[in-house]
Amino acid sequence: MALLAGYGLANYLWKLRAIRTVVQLLSTHLVISSLTVRVATLILVVLIGVVFSFSLWIFVRTARENIQEG
């Protein structure tokens, strides 16, 4: 939802005439700093850790133990 809202808001802003004239005056190019790479790597490591932890937690007991308990 946040991605869609951000996309819609960005489209609305680009339609504004004042934004277009200011952006045309600026020289724009993509810059990826080392901090950006580190933050993205940290987020990815945390995400993989959470997914791995949940997968271990789900399969703590075998299917046979779950059936016998139920």
C-alpha positions in Angstrom: 0.0 0.0 0.0 2.8 2.4 0.9 4.5 1.7 -2.5 1.3 2.4 -4.4 0.6 5.6 -2.3 4.2 6.8 -2.9 3.9 6.1 -6.6 0.6 8.0 -6.9 2.0 10.9 -4.9 5.1 11.0 -7.1 3.0 11.1 -10.2 0.9 13.9 -8.8 3.9 15.9 -8.0 5.5 15.5 -11.4 2.3 16.9 -13.0 2.9 20.2 -11.2 4.3 22.9 -13.5 6.6 24.4 -10.9 8.3 21.1 -10.1 9.0 20.5 -13.8 10.8 23.9 -14.2 12.9 23.4 -11.1 13.9 19.9 -12.0 14.9 21.0 -15.5 17.4 23.5 -13.9 19.1 20.8 -11.8 21.6 18.3 -13.1 20.4 15.0 -11.8 22.2 11.7 -11.8 21.9 8.6 -9.6 24.4 8.5 -6.7 24.7 5.4 -4.5 26.9 6.0 -1.5 28.6 3.4 0.6 26.2 4.2 3.4 23.3 3.3 1.1 24.8 0.0 0.3 25.5 -0.7 4.0 22.0 0.1 5.1 20.5 -2.0 2.2 22.8 -4.9 3.2 21.8 -4.6 6.9 18.1 -4.6 6.0 18.6 -7.6 3.8 20.5 -9.5 6.5 17.8 -8.7 9.1 15.1 -9.8 6.7 16.9 -13.1 5.9 17.5 -13.7 9.6 13.8 -13.2 10.5 12.7 -15.5 7.7 15.2 -18.2 8.7 14.2 -17.9 12.3 10.5 -18.3 11.5 11.2 -21.3 9.3 13.1 -23.0 12.1 10.4 -22.2 14.6 7.6 -23.6 12.3 9.5 -26.9 11.9 10.6 -27.5 15.5 8.4 -30.6 15.8 7.9 -33.3 13.2 4.6 -33.9 11.5 4.3 -37.2 13.5 4.6 -35.3 16.8 2.0 -32.9 15.8 -0.4 -35.6 14.8 0.1 -37.6 18.0 -0.4 -34.5 20.1 -3.7 -33.6 18.3 
